[in-house]
Amino acid sequence: MIRQFEEISGNAWPALQTMHYDGWILRFAGGVTKRSNSVNLLYPSTINPDEKIDFCESLYHFRQIPPCFKITSIADPPDIDDRLAGKGYLILSTISFQTIDLVKNDLKEPEGIHIELDLSPAWLDEFIRMNAFDPKRKPVYTGIMNQALTPKCLVSIRRKQKTIGVGLGVLEGKYIGIFDIVVDPNHRNSGLGNELVNAILFWGKNAGAETAYLQVLTNNQPALNLYRKMGFCESYQYWYRMKNQT
């Protein structure tokens, strides 16, 4: 299950370059998001792990990207998390991977939600603005989102001609992934996050999705509360390890 979800979610938020190395997947996207700039240890490994870590470090350093490893309970070899810790890699963040069964859920048809099926510069500008990302990295975000080969929906909420919430859904077969739900700080705690997620779920279910998934930081209590109320349950956790850059 973990491997399947990791494959699907990796397809939904791809890197600009990907290299397969003895069961490990090295992803590169100019340092934009850990998701697209980390090593995912998904498949059986045969080469000495210390040699593999050194190899990965050299590739990321060459591209001026801090080496980062994404760890799940199926990471191979089984002691890799301890090996990385021994080399000074600290846990940067821990993420809860959550799912919900759409077949058993009646979803409300969204109202007042703008849905686009293709990435537009205007939607991406609002996405970058509300996340407080560097606008100079817009070409990289454009490349990442356009790399996704399966259908997607880009949702937004507008009030008085101003966008106050956005979100992204990516469909693959019977799975719909929810990414980067963000609401303008001046409009939070008013149910807009719920509306954005519901719109993506509704769109995904109508497109044939039976399961939805999302990824949320374990220390993001407001988001955890929202998703729990909507019926999401944790399937597993993963975490990123990176060396202290100071």
N, C-alpha and C positions, 0 to 999 in steps of 0.2 A: 504494500500500500504506500509506504513512504517513497519508494523508488518511483512508483507511478506518478504520485503527486509532484515529486520533484521534477520529473521530466515535463509534465504538463505545465507547471508554473514557470519552469525555465523557458519553455517555448513561448509562453504568454508575455514574459518580460525578458527578451533576449539580450545578448551582448552584441557588440558590433563585430567582434572576432571571437571564435571559439576553437580551442585546441583540446583534443582527446589524448590523454597521456596515461597509459596503463591503468585504466579504470577511473582516473580522475579527469574532471572536466574543468579546464582553465578558461575563464571568461574575461574579456577585456572590452572596456567601453570608455576609455579616457578618464577613468576614475569616477564616473558618474554613477552613483548608487553601488552599495556593496553587492546587491543582487547580481549586477552585471560585471563586477570586478572582483571575483573571488574564485577560489578553487572548491568545487563540489565533489566530494568523495563518494561517488554513487555505486561503483562497480568493483568486483574483486581486483585486488592489487597483487603484483608479483615482484616488482622491483623493490630493493631495499628502501624503506620509507624515508630514512635520513637522506639518501641520495635524491629521492623524489622531492623532498622539501627544498633541498638546495637548488634543484633544477627550477622549481616553481619560483623561488625567490629571485633567481637570476633573471627570469623572463619578466617578472613584474617590476623589478628594479630598473631594467633596461627601458621599460616604458614609463618610468617615473610614477608608478602606481604602488602604493604600499601593499605588500603581500598580505592576503587575507584568506582564511580558510573557513568554509561553511561546513559545520559538523552536525550530523544527525546520528541517531542510534545505530544506523546501518553503515556508518563510515568504515572503510576498510583501509588498513588493518585495524582491528578492534582497539588497539592501544594508541591510535594516532592522536587522540585528544590529549592524553598524558604526554606523549612525545612533544607535541607542540607547546604544551604548558612548560615542559622542561627546557625548551628553547626560547622561553621568554614571551610566548604568545599569550596574551590576556584575552578574556572573554569581553568582547566589545559590546555585544547586545544579544539578548535571547528573545526569540520570536515564537509565538504560538501559532501553529497552523491549524485553522479551524474549518469545519465543514457544516453544511446543512442539507437535509434531504428536501428537494424541491417538489417531489412527487406528492408528498404528504402535506404540503403547505399551500394554502390558498393565499394568493398574492393579490394585493390591491392594485388596480390599474393606476399607474402614476398620473398625477395631474400637475401641470405647471412645470414639468421637467422637459428641458430641451435635449433631444437625443440626436447625435450625429454618428454616422457609420464610417466616416473617414476622418483622419486627423486633419484638423484645420489650424493654421497659424494662430488664429484668434483664441481657440480653445487652449492651445498650448501656452500662449502668453498668460492666460488667467491661471492655468495650472502652475506655472513657474512663479507667478506673483504671489499666489496664496500660500505656496509652500516656502516662500522666501528663498528660492533657489537663485543661482547666479544666471542672469539673462544671457550672458556670453556663452553659456553652455546649451543654449536652445538647439543648435544644430545636432548636438549629441543626443538630446532627448528626442528630437525628431527622428534621428536614425534608429534609436532603440525601438520606438513605437512603430515605426514603419517596417522594422524587421519582423514583427509578428505576422505570421503567414495565415492565421485563422481569423474569422470574423471578430470584430470588436465594436463596442458601443462607447461613445464618449458623452457623458451626461453632464448637464449643468443646470443650475437654478439661477434665475435672474430676478432682481427686484429693482424697479425704477431704472431700467436699462443698465444695471450693474450686475455683473456676475458675482454671486456670493457663495457658490459651492460647485465643486466639480468632482467627477469620479470616472474611473475607467473599468470597463468589463471586457474580458477576452474569452471567447468561446472556443472550446476544442472538444468535438464530439458531444458527449453527455455531461461535460463539465464547463461551468462558467466561473472564471476567476474574477475577483473584485480587487482592484488596485487603487491605491492613492485617493481615498475619500478625504477631501479636505473642504472645510467650511471657513469662510472669512471669520476672523476672530470676533468681529463685532456682531456676528449672527449665530454664535455657537449656543448650545444648550436650548435650542428652540425646535428640535426635531428634524432639522434639515439633513443631518447625516443619515437618519433613518429613511428619509424620502429618497436620497440618492442611491442608497443600497437597494431599497425596494425596487427602484426603477430598473436597475441592472438585473436584479433577480427576475423581474417580470419579463424583461426583454429576453434574458437567457432561457427561461422556461418556455416561452413561446417559440424560441429557436431550437428547442429540443433538449435543453439541458435538464438533467435529473439531479445533479449535485452541484452545489456552489461551494467555493472555497475562498478563503482570504488569509492573510498573514498579518499579525498584529504584535507589536512589542509587548512583552509581558509586564512592563512597567507603565503602560498606557491605560490607566484605569478607566477613564471615560469611554474609550473605544471598547475596552473589554466589557464594560457594563452594557453598552449599546448592542454589541453583537450577542451577548448572552440573552438579552431581552428579546432579540429577534429569533433566537433559537439555535444559534451557532454553538457547536461543541468542539473542544480541542481534540484533534486527532494525534498530534505529536508536537514536539518542540525541536527547534534547531537553534544553533548559535554561531556567531562569527568570532573567530580568534584572530587577533592582530597584535603585532608588537607595539609597545608604547613608542610613539613617535617623538616624544619630548627628549 
